[in-house]
């Protein structure tokens, strides 16, 4: 993640002080500051975009200002301490429009992304818990380590269905994969948070993928959640970037420097075939009247179920 791009922009005595973000970008985006020192994202377009309605986003003022023959759409951050989340939003808009062919298409994407952020920012967000961070690391590591090399990054992102409410985290080629993450060399217990997680879907093989981490240090071998997210973001198209960011927002992730301090080494990983002999609670086991189920599984008792997935070459969801 970039450092604060506004810190080197002077506060002007009048009007706005701005710097172009990327001269090669098809849209004219600028970092800027106003006379009050507010952080701005400016998008300058021709008047053909003037009729686009911008959504109201919590904590951010969206202004429309005519400048000569053009129109400036200005996002103003009202709380300076929230610059990190504002930066993530701005980079989302810039990256999602990096390959558009014309201004109207770009403005449509900007409005669509702002609507996503409006939903995300409806309530004040706290940082994800460390267990949530490790769980998300496990899912993204599985996506990048196993699915992307076989099927490509965009199909792998499409197969990531947990954020959309699917019972398991991934569904591809009639295989469902639930991802779990443990931390510590002696930790061989995973926690199942719903009966659906290890309940097989009809005509779908079910697998459990477990990634084992241990606390890391500042060495290059340690991973962080922002670092593995950036590896994917740097490689994908604008359309896939938008899908990827949608899923991250759905899971409650928005970049913060605090996540840089949660560093881990990868110890090992393993696949477990889920069948009738695997220790689990399924929906068929529950008697009428039983509600939410949480339980733990000792992986030491499941060693006979460790095996590799055999993937077909085609990509069938």
ABEGO torsion letter per residue (X at the ends): XBBBAAAABBBBABEBBBBBABAABABBBBBBBBAAGBBBBBBBBBAAAAABBBBBBBGBBBBBBBBEABBBBBBBBABAAAAAAAAAAAAAAAAAAAABABAAAAAAAAAAAAAAAAAAAABBBBBBBAAAAAAAAAAAAAAAAAAAAAAEAAAAAAABAAAAGBABABBBGGBBBBBBBBBEAABABBBBABAAAABBBBGBBBBBBBBBBBBBBABAABBBAAAAAAAAAAABBAAAAAAAAAAAAAAGBBBBAAAAABBBBBABBBBBBBBAABBBBBAAABBBGBBBBBBBBBAAAAAAABBBBBBBABBBX
